Amino acid sequence: MAKQPVKNKNPFAGNWFLTAGAAITVFMILFTLLGQIWTPYDPSLPDENAMSLAPSPAHWFGTDSFGRDILSRVMNGAGTTLLIAFLVVLIGGIAGVIIGSLTGYFGGVVDEVLMRICDLITAFPSILLALIILRIMEPGVKNVVWVLAILFVPSFARVVRTEFARCRTQNYVKLARLQGAGPFRIMLRHILPNVWPVLLPAVSIGFNNAVLAEASMSFLGVGVSASEVSLGRMLYDSQNTILRGAPWYALTVGLVIVLMILGFSLLGEGLRQRNR
């Protein structure tokens, strides 16, 4: 009797998008975590004897116009950017899952009201709307997180709504109803576990967009305040160094942002391919 082929349970096998994305993302997370407990120099300490130095063995990424080590600032500032992205995806994702599950399962008036609110939020360009709101409010990590989290809710809600609307007509849901299960038990125990595989790529894309949004707003001077360090704020500060013939500040910060986005993008594509 012929043996049945054993299915490879390794999710990374044959999926180089997932492998490369996971490798880059893990590296960036470890790089960021290291920057919260140790940096080669004090990231906020100026040195008048080391102003605008080019990359060298002593300062791998060079120094800024105040003599601060750029590598140390990148390691430390990346933590702020990742923290903002994590909180934005967490808050926006939880709210989006709640709204999407209610609208997708119940439909009717609940669907109409909640999705019209989501449509109202997405009726304006998200970055432009965030810039207007943050221009009125004070800059800071807390305000950036709450504004972006609200703007991210509709994208998660639509993904979850589509899957809940599809799953509620499946036989296992009908069987659960016949067995007397209530709607919220069905939503949590039967439908939500089947939504996770579709939601995970949306989460990776959300991280990607949150990093870009923080960098964009802080670069324009309305995101993270001047007293805080983030990758976007460092890009804002690097504008003067480019004009002074010291482009390494902007290039190194930009490279770290690109690596973050690349890691999340490849991770999301790998998860999508795995779920096909």
Stockholm file with secondary structure:
# STOCKHOLM 1.0

chainA/1-276         MAKQPVKNKNPFAGNWFLTAGAAITVFMILFTLLGQIWTPYDPSLPDENAMSLAPSPAHWFGTDSFGRDILSRVMNGAGTTLLIAFLVVLIGGIAGVIIGSLTGYFGGVVDEVLMRICDLITAFPSILLALIILRIMEPGVKNVVWVLAILFVPSFARVVRTEFARCRTQNYVKLARLQGAGPFRIMLRHILPNVWPVLLPAVSIGFNNAVLAEASMSFLGVGVSASEVSLGRMLYDSQNTILRGAPWYALTVGLVIVLMILGFSLLGEGLRQRNR
#=GR chainA/1-276 SS CCCCCCCCCCTTTTCHHHHHHHHHHHHHHHHHHHHHHCCSSCTTCCCTTSTTCCSCSSSTTCBCTTCCBHHHHHHHHHHHHHHHHHHHHHHHHHHHHHHHHHHHHHCHHHHHHHHHHHHHHHTSCHHHHHHHHHHHSCCSHHHHHHHHHHHHHHHHHHHHHHHHHHHTTSHHHHHHHHTTCCHHHIIIIIIHHHHHHHHHHHHHHHHHHHHHHHHHHHHTTSSSCTTSCCHHHHHHHTHHHHHTTCTHHHHHHHHHHHHHHHHHHHHHHHHHHHHC
#=GC SS_cons         CCCCCCCCCCTTTTCHHHHHHHHHHHHHHHHHHHHHHCCSSCTTCCCTTSTTCCSCSSSTTCBCTTCCBHHHHHHHHHHHHHHHHHHHHHHHHHHHHHHHHHHHHHCHHHHHHHHHHHHHHHTSCHHHHHHHHHHHSCCSHHHHHHHHHHHHHHHHHHHHHHHHHHHTTSHHHHHHHHTTCCHHHIIIIIIHHHHHHHHHHHHHHHHHHHHHHHHHHHHTTSSSCTTSCCHHHHHHHTHHHHHTTCTHHHHHHHHHHHHHHHHHHHHHHHHHHHHC
//
